[in-house]
Protein backbone atom coordinates (compact mmCIF):
# COMPACT_ATOMS: atom_id res chain seq x y z
CA UNK A 1 0.00 0.00 0.00
CA UNK A 2 1.44 3.45 -0.85
CA UNK A 3 2.75 5.41 2.11
CA UNK A 4 0.96 8.52 3.32
CA UNK A 5 3.94 10.59 2.20
CA UNK A 6 3.76 9.15 -1.32
CA UNK A 7 0.03 9.76 -1.49
CA UNK A 8 0.53 13.32 -0.26
CA UNK A 9 3.20 14.19 -2.83
CA UNK A 10 1.43 12.59 -5.78
CA UNK A 11 -1.96 14.04 -4.87
CA UNK A 12 -0.35 17.48 -4.53
CA UNK A 13 1.07 17.19 -8.05
CA UNK A 14 -2.28 15.92 -9.38
CA UNK A 15 -4.36 18.64 -7.74
CA UNK A 16 -1.89 21.45 -8.43
CA UNK A 17 -1.59 20.55 -12.11
CA UNK A 18 -5.34 20.18 -12.44
CA UNK A 19 -6.10 23.53 -10.84
CA UNK A 20 -3.57 25.65 -12.66
CA UNK A 21 -4.53 24.21 -16.07
CA UNK A 22 -8.26 24.39 -15.34
CA UNK A 23 -8.09 27.98 -14.09
CA UNK A 24 -5.78 29.14 -16.86
CA UNK A 25 -7.80 27.28 -19.47
CA UNK A 26 -11.01 28.86 -18.18
CA UNK A 27 -9.41 32.27 -18.73
CA UNK A 28 -8.56 31.31 -22.33
CA UNK A 29 -12.12 30.19 -23.05
CA UNK A 30 -13.64 33.15 -21.20
CA UNK A 31 -11.54 35.44 -23.37
CA UNK A 32 -13.07 33.82 -26.46
CA UNK A 33 -16.55 33.99 -24.94
CA UNK A 34 -16.28 37.70 -24.17
CA UNK A 35 -14.73 38.68 -27.49
CA UNK A 36 -11.28 39.34 -26.05
CA UNK A 37 -12.29 41.14 -22.87
CA UNK A 38 -9.86 39.11 -20.77
CA UNK A 39 -7.00 39.79 -23.15
CA UNK A 40 -3.50 38.43 -23.41
CA UNK A 41 -2.45 40.18 -20.21
CA UNK A 42 -5.39 38.73 -18.31
CA UNK A 43 -4.77 35.20 -19.56
CA UNK A 44 -1.05 35.45 -18.85
CA UNK A 45 -1.62 36.76 -15.34
CA UNK A 46 -4.18 34.03 -14.67
CA UNK A 47 -1.69 31.30 -15.52
CA UNK A 48 1.16 33.03 -13.70
CA UNK A 49 -0.80 33.76 -10.54
CA UNK A 50 -2.25 30.24 -10.51
CA UNK A 51 1.26 28.77 -10.73
CA UNK A 52 2.47 31.10 -7.97
CA UNK A 53 -0.46 30.24 -5.70
CA UNK A 54 -0.29 26.49 -6.26
CA UNK A 55 3.50 26.58 -5.99
CA UNK A 56 3.31 28.34 -2.64
CA UNK A 57 0.62 25.96 -1.39
CA UNK A 58 2.07 22.65 -2.56
CA UNK A 59 5.78 23.47 -2.74
CA UNK A 60 6.55 22.16 0.77
CA UNK A 61 4.66 18.93 0.00
CA UNK A 62 5.72 17.86 -3.49
CA UNK A 63 8.06 20.56 -4.74
CA UNK A 64 5.23 21.88 -6.94
CA UNK A 65 6.55 20.79 -10.34
CA UNK A 66 3.18 20.70 -12.21
CA UNK A 67 5.17 20.31 -15.42
CA UNK A 68 6.95 17.25 -16.88
CA UNK A 69 9.69 19.51 -18.26
CA UNK A 70 10.38 20.84 -14.76
CA UNK A 71 10.43 17.29 -13.40
CA UNK A 72 12.97 16.27 -16.05
CA UNK A 73 15.11 19.31 -15.19
CA UNK A 74 15.03 18.52 -11.47
CA UNK A 75 15.94 14.91 -12.24
CA UNK A 76 18.93 16.05 -14.31
CA UNK A 77 20.27 18.16 -11.43
CA UNK A 78 19.77 15.35 -8.95
CA UNK A 79 16.84 16.80 -7.02
CA UNK A 80 14.53 13.86 -7.72
CA UNK A 81 15.01 10.13 -8.27
CA UNK A 82 14.06 8.40 -11.51
CA UNK A 83 11.12 6.46 -10.04
CA UNK A 84 9.80 9.63 -8.41
CA UNK A 85 10.10 11.50 -11.68
CA UNK A 86 8.12 8.85 -13.56
CA UNK A 87 5.38 8.97 -10.93
CA UNK A 88 5.26 12.75 -11.02
CA UNK A 89 4.94 12.87 -14.81
CA UNK A 90 2.16 10.26 -14.69
CA UNK A 91 0.05 12.19 -12.17
CA UNK A 92 0.76 15.53 -13.88
CA UNK A 93 -0.56 14.06 -17.12
CA UNK A 94 -3.62 12.70 -15.31
CA UNK A 95 -4.29 16.09 -13.70
CA UNK A 96 -4.01 17.77 -17.08
CA UNK A 97 -6.51 15.39 -18.65
CA UNK A 98 -8.93 15.96 -15.76
CA UNK A 99 -8.56 19.71 -16.30
CA UNK A 100 -9.34 19.25 -19.99
CA UNK A 101 -12.46 17.28 -19.11
CA UNK A 102 -13.55 19.89 -16.57
CA UNK A 103 -13.19 22.66 -19.16
CA UNK A 104 -15.18 20.68 -21.71
CA UNK A 105 -17.94 20.06 -19.18
CA UNK A 106 -18.05 23.65 -17.92
CA UNK A 107 -18.12 25.30 -21.34
CA UNK A 108 -20.57 23.08 -23.18
CA UNK A 109 -18.16 20.85 -25.06
CA UNK A 110 -20.23 17.75 -24.38
CA UNK A 111 -23.48 19.22 -25.72
CA UNK A 112 -22.87 18.25 -29.33
CA UNK A 113 -23.68 21.79 -30.44
CA UNK A 114 -21.32 24.61 -31.47
CA UNK A 115 -19.94 26.12 -28.29
CA UNK A 116 -17.36 28.54 -27.00
CA UNK A 117 -15.35 25.49 -25.93
CA UNK A 118 -14.96 24.47 -29.55
CA UNK A 119 -14.38 28.04 -30.69
CA UNK A 120 -11.47 28.28 -28.23
CA UNK A 121 -10.14 24.85 -29.30
CA UNK A 122 -10.66 23.56 -25.78
CA UNK A 123 -8.08 26.02 -24.38
CA UNK A 124 -5.37 24.10 -26.22
CA UNK A 125 -2.29 26.23 -26.97
CA UNK A 126 -1.96 26.76 -30.70
CA UNK A 127 0.98 28.02 -32.75
CA UNK A 128 0.96 30.97 -35.09
CA UNK A 129 0.67 30.04 -38.74
CA UNK A 130 3.75 32.15 -39.48
CA UNK A 131 6.85 30.42 -38.07
CA UNK A 132 7.65 26.88 -39.19
CA UNK A 133 7.84 23.91 -36.83
CA UNK A 134 11.63 24.13 -36.12
CA UNK A 135 11.32 27.78 -35.12
CA UNK A 136 8.26 27.07 -32.98
CA UNK A 137 10.14 24.29 -31.21
CA UNK A 138 12.95 26.75 -30.58
CA UNK A 139 10.56 29.36 -29.20
CA UNK A 140 9.02 26.84 -26.81
CA UNK A 141 12.51 25.71 -25.79
CA UNK A 142 13.65 29.26 -24.98
CA UNK A 143 10.47 30.12 -23.06
CA UNK A 144 10.65 26.87 -21.10
CA UNK A 145 14.32 27.48 -20.29
CA UNK A 146 13.37 30.80 -18.68
CA UNK A 147 10.79 29.08 -16.48
CA UNK A 148 13.15 26.21 -15.61
CA UNK A 149 15.93 28.62 -14.63
CA UNK A 150 13.45 30.35 -12.34
CA UNK A 151 12.48 27.01 -10.79
CA UNK A 152 16.02 25.69 -10.35
CA UNK A 153 17.69 28.88 -9.16
CA UNK A 154 14.89 30.91 -7.56
CA UNK A 155 12.85 28.11 -5.96
CA UNK A 156 14.65 24.75 -5.69
CA UNK A 157 18.15 26.04 -4.86
CA UNK A 158 19.04 26.15 -1.16
CA UNK A 159 20.25 29.73 -1.70
CA UNK A 160 16.91 30.80 -3.15
CA UNK A 161 14.50 33.13 -1.31
CA UNK A 162 11.42 31.70 0.37
CA UNK A 163 9.14 33.40 -2.17
CA UNK A 164 10.53 31.47 -5.13
CA UNK A 165 7.07 30.41 -6.32
CA UNK A 166 6.21 34.06 -6.98
CA UNK A 167 9.23 34.41 -9.25
CA UNK A 168 8.26 31.26 -11.12
CA UNK A 169 4.74 32.64 -11.59
CA UNK A 170 6.24 35.89 -12.81
CA UNK A 171 8.41 34.00 -15.30
CA UNK A 172 5.36 32.14 -16.61
CA UNK A 173 3.46 35.42 -17.03
CA UNK A 174 6.33 37.14 -18.81
CA UNK A 175 6.93 34.23 -21.17
CA UNK A 176 3.24 33.99 -22.04
CA UNK A 177 3.17 37.68 -22.86
CA UNK A 178 6.25 37.29 -25.03
CA UNK A 179 5.40 34.06 -26.81
CA UNK A 180 1.64 33.51 -26.93
CA UNK A 181 1.27 35.16 -30.33
CA UNK A 182 4.03 32.95 -31.77
CA UNK A 183 3.99 29.45 -30.32
CA UNK A 184 1.07 29.62 -27.89
CA UNK A 185 3.58 29.68 -24.99
CA UNK A 186 2.71 26.34 -23.46
CA UNK A 187 6.14 25.68 -21.86
CA UNK A 188 4.63 22.56 -20.33
CA UNK A 189 3.85 19.25 -22.08
CA UNK A 190 1.05 18.54 -19.60
CA UNK A 191 -0.53 21.97 -20.17
CA UNK A 192 -0.79 21.08 -23.87
CA UNK A 193 -1.51 17.36 -23.55
CA UNK A 194 -4.56 17.35 -21.28
CA UNK A 195 -6.70 19.90 -23.14
CA UNK A 196 -5.47 18.66 -26.55
CA UNK A 197 -6.34 15.03 -25.76
CA UNK A 198 -9.84 15.92 -24.57
CA UNK A 199 -10.38 18.30 -27.48
CA UNK A 200 -9.18 15.60 -29.87
CA UNK A 201 -6.27 17.29 -31.65
CA UNK A 202 -2.75 16.02 -30.89
CA UNK A 203 -1.28 17.27 -34.15
CA UNK A 204 1.17 19.69 -32.51
CA UNK A 205 2.81 17.13 -30.22
CA UNK A 206 6.29 17.73 -31.63
CA UNK A 207 6.18 21.43 -30.81
CA UNK A 208 4.71 21.14 -27.33
CA UNK A 209 6.64 18.10 -26.15
CA UNK A 210 10.02 18.43 -27.85
CA UNK A 211 10.30 22.21 -27.39
CA UNK A 212 9.80 22.30 -23.60
CA UNK A 213 11.98 19.23 -23.05
CA UNK A 214 14.83 20.69 -25.09
CA UNK A 215 14.64 23.94 -23.13
CA UNK A 216 14.42 22.12 -19.81
CA UNK A 217 17.43 19.91 -20.56
CA UNK A 218 19.53 22.86 -21.73
CA UNK A 219 18.69 24.90 -18.63
CA UNK A 220 19.22 21.96 -16.26
CA UNK A 221 22.62 21.05 -17.68
CA UNK A 222 23.91 24.62 -17.44
CA UNK A 223 22.66 24.85 -13.86
CA UNK A 224 24.23 21.49 -12.98
CA UNK A 225 27.65 22.27 -14.39
CA UNK A 226 27.86 26.05 -13.98
CA UNK A 227 25.57 27.29 -11.25
CA UNK A 228 24.90 24.38 -8.88
CA UNK A 229 25.34 24.71 -5.14
CA UNK A 230 28.92 23.95 -4.08
VEXRO-743268 format. One record per residue (C-alpha): residue in one letter; y negated, x negated, z. Coordinates in steps of 0.5 Angstrom, whole numbers, plus 2048, in hexadecimal, padded with zeros to 3 digits. Each point is the difference from the previous one (the first is absolute). Layout:
BEGIN
<r><residuo>a</residuo><yy>Y</yy><xx>X</xx><zz>Z</zz></r>
...
//
This chain:
BEGIN
<r><residuo>x</residuo><yy>800</yy><xx>800</xx><zz>800</zz></r>
<r><residuo>x</residuo><yy>7F9</yy><xx>7FD</xx><zz>7FE</zz></r>
<r><residuo>x</residuo><yy>7FC</yy><xx>7FE</xx><zz>806</zz></r>
<r><residuo>x</residuo><yy>7FA</yy><xx>803</xx><zz>803</zz></r>
<r><residuo>x</residuo><yy>7FC</yy><xx>7FA</xx><zz>7FD</zz></r>
<r><residuo>x</residuo><yy>803</yy><xx>800</xx><zz>7F9</zz></r>
<r><residuo>x</residuo><yy>7FE</yy><xx>808</xx><zz>800</zz></r>
<r><residuo>x</residuo><yy>7F9</yy><xx>7FF</xx><zz>802</zz></r>
<r><residuo>x</residuo><yy>7FF</yy><xx>7FB</xx><zz>7FB</zz></r>
<r><residuo>x</residuo><yy>803</yy><xx>803</xx><zz>7FA</zz></r>
<r><residuo>x</residuo><yy>7FD</yy><xx>807</xx><zz>802</zz></r>
<r><residuo>x</residuo><yy>7F9</yy><xx>7FD</xx><zz>801</zz></r>
<r><residuo>x</residuo><yy>801</yy><xx>7FD</xx><zz>7F9</zz></r>
<r><residuo>x</residuo><yy>802</yy><xx>807</xx><zz>7FD</zz></r>
<r><residuo>x</residuo><yy>7FB</yy><xx>804</xx><zz>804</zz></r>
<r><residuo>x</residuo><yy>7FA</yy><xx>7FB</xx><zz>7FE</zz></r>
<r><residuo>x</residuo><yy>802</yy><xx>7FF</xx><zz>7F9</zz></r>
<r><residuo>x</residuo><yy>801</yy><xx>808</xx><zz>7FF</zz></r>
<r><residuo>x</residuo><yy>7F9</yy><xx>801</xx><zz>803</zz></r>
<r><residuo>x</residuo><yy>7FC</yy><xx>7FB</xx><zz>7FD</zz></r>
<r><residuo>x</residuo><yy>803</yy><xx>802</xx><zz>7F9</zz></r>
<r><residuo>x</residuo><yy>7FF</yy><xx>808</xx><zz>801</zz></r>
<r><residuo>x</residuo><yy>7F9</yy><xx>7FF</xx><zz>803</zz></r>
<r><residuo>x</residuo><yy>7FE</yy><xx>7FC</xx><zz>7FA</zz></r>
<r><residuo>x</residuo><yy>803</yy><xx>804</xx><zz>7FB</zz></r>
<r><residuo>x</residuo><yy>7FD</yy><xx>806</xx><zz>803</zz></r>
<r><residuo>x</residuo><yy>7F9</yy><xx>7FD</xx><zz>7FF</zz></r>
<r><residuo>x</residuo><yy>802</yy><xx>7FE</xx><zz>7F8</zz></r>
<r><residuo>x</residuo><yy>803</yy><xx>807</xx><zz>7FF</zz></r>
<r><residuo>x</residuo><yy>7FA</yy><xx>803</xx><zz>804</zz></r>
<r><residuo>x</residuo><yy>7FB</yy><xx>7FC</xx><zz>7FB</zz></r>
<r><residuo>x</residuo><yy>803</yy><xx>803</xx><zz>7FA</zz></r>
<r><residuo>x</residuo><yy>800</yy><xx>807</xx><zz>803</zz></r>
<r><residuo>x</residuo><yy>7F9</yy><xx>800</xx><zz>802</zz></r>
<r><residuo>x</residuo><yy>7FE</yy><xx>7FC</xx><zz>7F9</zz></r>
<r><residuo>x</residuo><yy>7FE</yy><xx>7FA</xx><zz>803</zz></r>
<r><residuo>x</residuo><yy>7FD</yy><xx>802</xx><zz>806</zz></r>
<r><residuo>x</residuo><yy>804</yy><xx>7FB</xx><zz>804</zz></r>
<r><residuo>x</residuo><yy>7FE</yy><xx>7FA</xx><zz>7FC</zz></r>
<r><residuo>x</residuo><yy>803</yy><xx>7F9</xx><zz>7FF</zz></r>
<r><residuo>x</residuo><yy>7FD</yy><xx>7FE</xx><zz>807</zz></r>
<r><residuo>x</residuo><yy>803</yy><xx>806</xx><zz>803</zz></r>
<r><residuo>x</residuo><yy>807</yy><xx>7FF</xx><zz>7FE</zz></r>
<r><residuo>x</residuo><yy>7FF</yy><xx>7F8</xx><zz>801</zz></r>
<r><residuo>x</residuo><yy>7FD</yy><xx>801</xx><zz>807</zz></r>
<r><residuo>x</residuo><yy>806</yy><xx>805</xx><zz>802</zz></r>
<r><residuo>x</residuo><yy>805</yy><xx>7FB</xx><zz>7FE</zz></r>
<r><residuo>x</residuo><yy>7FD</yy><xx>7FB</xx><zz>804</zz></r>
<r><residuo>x</residuo><yy>7FE</yy><xx>804</xx><zz>806</zz></r>
<r><residuo>x</residuo><yy>808</yy><xx>802</xx><zz>800</zz></r>
<r><residuo>x</residuo><yy>802</yy><xx>7F9</xx><zz>800</zz></r>
<r><residuo>x</residuo><yy>7FC</yy><xx>7FE</xx><zz>805</zz></r>
<r><residuo>x</residuo><yy>802</yy><xx>806</xx><zz>805</zz></r>
<r><residuo>x</residuo><yy>807</yy><xx>800</xx><zz>7FE</zz></r>
<r><residuo>x</residuo><yy>800</yy><xx>7F8</xx><zz>801</zz></r>
<r><residuo>x</residuo><yy>7FC</yy><xx>800</xx><zz>807</zz></r>
<r><residuo>x</residuo><yy>805</yy><xx>806</xx><zz>802</zz></r>
<r><residuo>x</residuo><yy>807</yy><xx>7FD</xx><zz>7FE</zz></r>
<r><residuo>x</residuo><yy>7FE</yy><xx>7F8</xx><zz>800</zz></r>
<r><residuo>x</residuo><yy>803</yy><xx>7FF</xx><zz>807</zz></r>
<r><residuo>x</residuo><yy>806</yy><xx>804</xx><zz>7FE</zz></r>
<r><residuo>x</residuo><yy>802</yy><xx>7FE</xx><zz>7F9</zz></r>
<r><residuo>x</residuo><yy>7FB</yy><xx>7FB</xx><zz>7FE</zz></r>
<r><residuo>x</residuo><yy>7FD</yy><xx>806</xx><zz>7FB</zz></r>
<r><residuo>x</residuo><yy>802</yy><xx>7FD</xx><zz>7F9</zz></r>
<r><residuo>x</residuo><yy>801</yy><xx>807</xx><zz>7FD</zz></r>
<r><residuo>x</residuo><yy>800</yy><xx>7FC</xx><zz>7F9</zz></r>
<r><residuo>x</residuo><yy>807</yy><xx>7FC</xx><zz>7FD</zz></r>
<r><residuo>x</residuo><yy>7FB</yy><xx>7FB</xx><zz>7FD</zz></r>
<r><residuo>x</residuo><yy>7FD</yy><xx>7FE</xx><zz>807</zz></r>
<r><residuo>x</residuo><yy>807</yy><xx>800</xx><zz>803</zz></r>
<r><residuo>x</residuo><yy>802</yy><xx>7FB</xx><zz>7FB</zz></r>
<r><residuo>x</residuo><yy>7FA</yy><xx>7FC</xx><zz>802</zz></r>
<r><residuo>x</residuo><yy>802</yy><xx>800</xx><zz>807</zz></r>
<r><residuo>x</residuo><yy>807</yy><xx>7FE</xx><zz>7FF</zz></r>
<r><residuo>x</residuo><yy>7FE</yy><xx>7FA</xx><zz>7FB</zz></r>
<r><residuo>x</residuo><yy>7FC</yy><xx>7FD</xx><zz>806</zz></r>
<r><residuo>x</residuo><yy>805</yy><xx>801</xx><zz>805</zz></r>
<r><residuo>x</residuo><yy>7FD</yy><xx>806</xx><zz>804</zz></r>
<r><residuo>x</residuo><yy>806</yy><xx>805</xx><zz>7FF</zz></r>
<r><residuo>x</residuo><yy>808</yy><xx>7FF</xx><zz>7FE</zz></r>
<r><residuo>x</residuo><yy>803</yy><xx>802</xx><zz>7FA</zz></r>
<r><residuo>x</residuo><yy>804</yy><xx>806</xx><zz>803</zz></r>
<r><residuo>x</residuo><yy>7FA</yy><xx>802</xx><zz>803</zz></r>
<r><residuo>x</residuo><yy>7FC</yy><xx>800</xx><zz>7FA</zz></r>
<r><residuo>x</residuo><yy>805</yy><xx>804</xx><zz>7FC</zz></r>
<r><residuo>x</residuo><yy>800</yy><xx>805</xx><zz>805</zz></r>
<r><residuo>x</residuo><yy>7F9</yy><xx>800</xx><zz>800</zz></r>
<r><residuo>x</residuo><yy>7FF</yy><xx>801</xx><zz>7F8</zz></r>
<r><residuo>x</residuo><yy>805</yy><xx>806</xx><zz>801</zz></r>
<r><residuo>x</residuo><yy>7FD</yy><xx>804</xx><zz>805</zz></r>
<r><residuo>x</residuo><yy>7F9</yy><xx>7FE</xx><zz>7FC</zz></r>
<r><residuo>x</residuo><yy>803</yy><xx>803</xx><zz>7FA</zz></r>
<r><residuo>x</residuo><yy>803</yy><xx>806</xx><zz>803</zz></r>
<r><residuo>x</residuo><yy>7F9</yy><xx>802</xx><zz>804</zz></r>
<r><residuo>x</residuo><yy>7FC</yy><xx>7FF</xx><zz>7F9</zz></r>
<r><residuo>x</residuo><yy>805</yy><xx>805</xx><zz>7FD</zz></r>
<r><residuo>x</residuo><yy>7FF</yy><xx>805</xx><zz>805</zz></r>
<r><residuo>x</residuo><yy>7F9</yy><xx>7FF</xx><zz>7FF</zz></r>
<r><residuo>x</residuo><yy>801</yy><xx>802</xx><zz>7F9</zz></r>
<r><residuo>x</residuo><yy>803</yy><xx>806</xx><zz>802</zz></r>
<r><residuo>x</residuo><yy>7FB</yy><xx>802</xx><zz>805</zz></r>
<r><residuo>x</residuo><yy>7FB</yy><xx>7FF</xx><zz>7FB</zz></r>
<r><residuo>x</residuo><yy>804</yy><xx>804</xx><zz>7FB</zz></r>
<r><residuo>x</residuo><yy>801</yy><xx>806</xx><zz>805</zz></r>
<r><residuo>x</residuo><yy>7F9</yy><xx>800</xx><zz>802</zz></r>
<r><residuo>x</residuo><yy>7FC</yy><xx>800</xx><zz>7F9</zz></r>
<r><residuo>x</residuo><yy>805</yy><xx>805</xx><zz>7FD</zz></r>
<r><residuo>x</residuo><yy>804</yy><xx>7FB</xx><zz>7FC</zz></r>
<r><residuo>x</residuo><yy>807</yy><xx>804</xx><zz>801</zz></r>
<r><residuo>x</residuo><yy>7FD</yy><xx>807</xx><zz>7FE</zz></r>
<r><residuo>x</residuo><yy>802</yy><xx>7FF</xx><zz>7F8</zz></r>
<r><residuo>x</residuo><yy>7F8</yy><xx>801</xx><zz>7FE</zz></r>
<r><residuo>x</residuo><yy>7FB</yy><xx>7FC</xx><zz>7FE</zz></r>
<r><residuo>x</residuo><yy>7FD</yy><xx>7FD</xx><zz>806</zz></r>
<r><residuo>x</residuo><yy>7FB</yy><xx>7FB</xx><zz>803</zz></r>
<r><residuo>x</residuo><yy>806</yy><xx>7FC</xx><zz>802</zz></r>
<r><residuo>x</residuo><yy>802</yy><xx>7FF</xx><zz>7F9</zz></r>
<r><residuo>x</residuo><yy>7F9</yy><xx>7FF</xx><zz>7FE</zz></r>
<r><residuo>x</residuo><yy>7FF</yy><xx>7FA</xx><zz>805</zz></r>
<r><residuo>x</residuo><yy>807</yy><xx>7FD</xx><zz>7FD</zz></r>
<r><residuo>x</residuo><yy>803</yy><xx>801</xx><zz>807</zz></r>
<r><residuo>x</residuo><yy>7FB</yy><xx>7FB</xx><zz>803</zz></r>
<r><residuo>x</residuo><yy>804</yy><xx>7FB</xx><zz>7FD</zz></r>
<r><residuo>x</residuo><yy>7FC</yy><xx>7FA</xx><zz>7FE</zz></r>
<r><residuo>x</residuo><yy>7FE</yy><xx>7FF</xx><zz>7F9</zz></r>
<r><residuo>x</residuo><yy>7FE</yy><xx>7FA</xx><zz>7FC</zz></r>
<r><residuo>x</residuo><yy>7FA</yy><xx>800</xx><zz>7FB</zz></r>
<r><residuo>x</residuo><yy>802</yy><xx>801</xx><zz>7F9</zz></r>
<r><residuo>x</residuo><yy>7FC</yy><xx>7F9</xx><zz>7FE</zz></r>
<r><residuo>x</residuo><yy>803</yy><xx>7FA</xx><zz>803</zz></r>
<r><residuo>x</residuo><yy>807</yy><xx>7FF</xx><zz>7FE</zz></r>
<r><residuo>x</residuo><yy>806</yy><xx>7FF</xx><zz>804</zz></r>
<r><residuo>x</residuo><yy>800</yy><xx>7F9</xx><zz>802</zz></r>
<r><residuo>x</residuo><yy>7F8</yy><xx>800</xx><zz>802</zz></r>
<r><residuo>x</residuo><yy>802</yy><xx>806</xx><zz>804</zz></r>
<r><residuo>x</residuo><yy>805</yy><xx>7FD</xx><zz>804</zz></r>
<r><residuo>x</residuo><yy>7FB</yy><xx>7FA</xx><zz>801</zz></r>
<r><residuo>x</residuo><yy>7FB</yy><xx>805</xx><zz>803</zz></r>
<r><residuo>x</residuo><yy>805</yy><xx>803</xx><zz>804</zz></r>
<r><residuo>x</residuo><yy>803</yy><xx>7F9</xx><zz>802</zz></r>
<r><residuo>x</residuo><yy>7F8</yy><xx>7FE</xx><zz>802</zz></r>
<r><residuo>x</residuo><yy>7FF</yy><xx>806</xx><zz>804</zz></r>
<r><residuo>x</residuo><yy>806</yy><xx>800</xx><zz>804</zz></r>
<r><residuo>x</residuo><yy>7FF</yy><xx>7F8</xx><zz>801</zz></r>
<r><residuo>x</residuo><yy>7F9</yy><xx>802</xx><zz>804</zz></r>
<r><residuo>x</residuo><yy>804</yy><xx>805</xx><zz>804</zz></r>
<r><residuo>x</residuo><yy>806</yy><xx>7FC</xx><zz>802</zz></r>
<r><residuo>x</residuo><yy>7FB</yy><xx>7FA</xx><zz>802</zz></r>
<r><residuo>x</residuo><yy>7FC</yy><xx>805</xx><zz>804</zz></r>
<r><residuo>x</residuo><yy>807</yy><xx>802</xx><zz>803</zz></r>
<r><residuo>x</residuo><yy>803</yy><xx>7F9</xx><zz>801</zz></r>
<r><residuo>x</residuo><yy>7F9</yy><xx>7FD</xx><zz>803</zz></r>
<r><residuo>x</residuo><yy>7FC</yy><xx>805</xx><zz>803</zz></r>
<r><residuo>x</residuo><yy>806</yy><xx>804</xx><zz>803</zz></r>
<r><residuo>x</residuo><yy>806</yy><xx>7FD</xx><zz>801</zz></r>
<r><residuo>x</residuo><yy>7FE</yy><xx>7F9</xx><zz>801</zz></r>
<r><residuo>x</residuo><yy>800</yy><xx>7FE</xx><zz>808</zz></r>
<r><residuo>x</residuo><yy>7F9</yy><xx>7FD</xx><zz>7FF</zz></r>
<r><residuo>x</residuo><yy>7FD</yy><xx>807</xx><zz>7FD</zz></r>
<r><residuo>x</residuo><yy>7FC</yy><xx>805</xx><zz>803</zz></r>
<r><residuo>x</residuo><yy>803</yy><xx>806</xx><zz>804</zz></r>
<r><residuo>x</residuo><yy>7FC</yy><xx>805</xx><zz>7FB</zz></r>
<r><residuo>x</residuo><yy>804</yy><xx>7FD</xx><zz>7FA</zz></r>
<r><residuo>x</residuo><yy>802</yy><xx>807</xx><zz>7FD</zz></r>
<r><residuo>x</residuo><yy>7F9</yy><xx>802</xx><zz>7FF</zz></r>
<r><residuo>x</residuo><yy>7FF</yy><xx>7FA</xx><zz>7FC</zz></r>
<r><residuo>x</residuo><yy>806</yy><xx>801</xx><zz>7FC</zz></r>
<r><residuo>x</residuo><yy>7FE</yy><xx>808</xx><zz>7FF</zz></r>
<r><residuo>x</residuo><yy>7F9</yy><xx>7FD</xx><zz>7FD</zz></r>
<r><residuo>x</residuo><yy>804</yy><xx>7FB</xx><zz>7FB</zz></r>
<r><residuo>x</residuo><yy>804</yy><xx>806</xx><zz>7FE</zz></r>
<r><residuo>x</residuo><yy>7F9</yy><xx>804</xx><zz>7FF</zz></r>
<r><residuo>x</residuo><yy>7FD</yy><xx>7FA</xx><zz>7FC</zz></r>
<r><residuo>x</residuo><yy>806</yy><xx>7FF</xx><zz>7FC</zz></r>
<r><residuo>x</residuo><yy>800</yy><xx>808</xx><zz>7FE</zz></r>
<r><residuo>x</residuo><yy>7F9</yy><xx>800</xx><zz>7FE</zz></r>
<r><residuo>x</residuo><yy>800</yy><xx>7F9</xx><zz>7FC</zz></r>
<r><residuo>x</residuo><yy>807</yy><xx>802</xx><zz>7FC</zz></r>
<r><residuo>x</residuo><yy>801</yy><xx>808</xx><zz>800</zz></r>
<r><residuo>x</residuo><yy>7FD</yy><xx>800</xx><zz>7F9</zz></r>
<r><residuo>x</residuo><yy>804</yy><xx>7FB</xx><zz>7FD</zz></r>
<r><residuo>x</residuo><yy>807</yy><xx>800</xx><zz>803</zz></r>
<r><residuo>x</residuo><yy>800</yy><xx>806</xx><zz>805</zz></r>
<r><residuo>x</residuo><yy>800</yy><xx>7FB</xx><zz>806</zz></r>
<r><residuo>x</residuo><yy>806</yy><xx>802</xx><zz>803</zz></r>
<r><residuo>x</residuo><yy>802</yy><xx>7F9</xx><zz>803</zz></r>
<r><residuo>x</residuo><yy>806</yy><xx>803</xx><zz>803</zz></r>
<r><residuo>x</residuo><yy>806</yy><xx>801</xx><zz>7FD</zz></r>
<r><residuo>x</residuo><yy>802</yy><xx>806</xx><zz>805</zz></r>
<r><residuo>x</residuo><yy>7F9</yy><xx>803</xx><zz>7FF</zz></r>
<r><residuo>x</residuo><yy>802</yy><xx>801</xx><zz>7F8</zz></r>
<r><residuo>x</residuo><yy>807</yy><xx>801</xx><zz>801</zz></r>
<r><residuo>x</residuo><yy>800</yy><xx>806</xx><zz>804</zz></r>
<r><residuo>x</residuo><yy>7FB</yy><xx>804</xx><zz>7FD</zz></r>
<r><residuo>x</residuo><yy>803</yy><xx>7FE</xx><zz>7F9</zz></r>
<r><residuo>x</residuo><yy>807</yy><xx>802</xx><zz>801</zz></r>
<r><residuo>x</residuo><yy>7FE</yy><xx>807</xx><zz>803</zz></r>
<r><residuo>x</residuo><yy>7FB</yy><xx>801</xx><zz>7FA</zz></r>
<r><residuo>x</residuo><yy>806</yy><xx>7FD</xx><zz>7FB</zz></r>
<r><residuo>x</residuo><yy>7FC</yy><xx>7FB</xx><zz>7FD</zz></r>
<r><residuo>x</residuo><yy>803</yy><xx>7F9</xx><zz>801</zz></r>
<r><residuo>x</residuo><yy>7FD</yy><xx>7FD</xx><zz>7FA</zz></r>
<r><residuo>x</residuo><yy>7FC</yy><xx>7FB</xx><zz>803</zz></r>
<r><residuo>x</residuo><yy>805</yy><xx>7FC</xx><zz>805</zz></r>
<r><residuo>x</residuo><yy>7FF</yy><xx>7F9</xx><zz>7FD</zz></r>
<r><residuo>x</residuo><yy>7F8</yy><xx>801</xx><zz>801</zz></r>
<r><residuo>x</residuo><yy>801</yy><xx>803</xx><zz>807</zz></r>
<r><residuo>x</residuo><yy>806</yy><xx>7FC</xx><zz>803</zz></r>
<r><residuo>x</residuo><yy>7FF</yy><xx>7F9</xx><zz>7FC</zz></r>
<r><residuo>x</residuo><yy>7F9</yy><xx>7FF</xx><zz>801</zz></r>
<r><residuo>x</residuo><yy>7FF</yy><xx>801</xx><zz>808</zz></r>
<r><residuo>x</residuo><yy>807</yy><xx>7FC</xx><zz>801</zz></r>
<r><residuo>x</residuo><yy>7FD</yy><xx>7FA</xx><zz>7FC</zz></r>
<r><residuo>x</residuo><yy>7F9</yy><xx>801</xx><zz>804</zz></r>
<r><residuo>x</residuo><yy>804</yy><xx>800</xx><zz>806</zz></r>
<r><residuo>x</residuo><yy>804</yy><xx>7FA</xx><zz>7FF</zz></r>
<r><residuo>x</residuo><yy>7FA</yy><xx>7FC</xx><zz>7FE</zz></r>
<r><residuo>x</residuo><yy>7FC</yy><xx>802</xx><zz>806</zz></r>
<r><residuo>x</residuo><yy>806</yy><xx>7FF</xx><zz>804</zz></r>
<r><residuo>x</residuo><yy>802</yy><xx>7F9</xx><zz>7FE</zz></r>
<r><residuo>x</residuo><yy>7F9</yy><xx>7FD</xx><zz>800</zz></r>
<r><residuo>x</residuo><yy>7FF</yy><xx>803</xx><zz>807</zz></r>
<r><residuo>x</residuo><yy>807</yy><xx>7FD</xx><zz>802</zz></r>
<r><residuo>x</residuo><yy>7FE</yy><xx>7F9</xx><zz>7FD</zz></r>
<r><residuo>x</residuo><yy>7F9</yy><xx>7FF</xx><zz>801</zz></r>
<r><residuo>x</residuo><yy>7FD</yy><xx>805</xx><zz>805</zz></r>
<r><residuo>x</residuo><yy>806</yy><xx>801</xx><zz>805</zz></r>
<r><residuo>x</residuo><yy>800</yy><xx>7FF</xx><zz>808</zz></r>
<r><residuo>x</residuo><yy>801</yy><xx>7F9</xx><zz>802</zz></r>
//
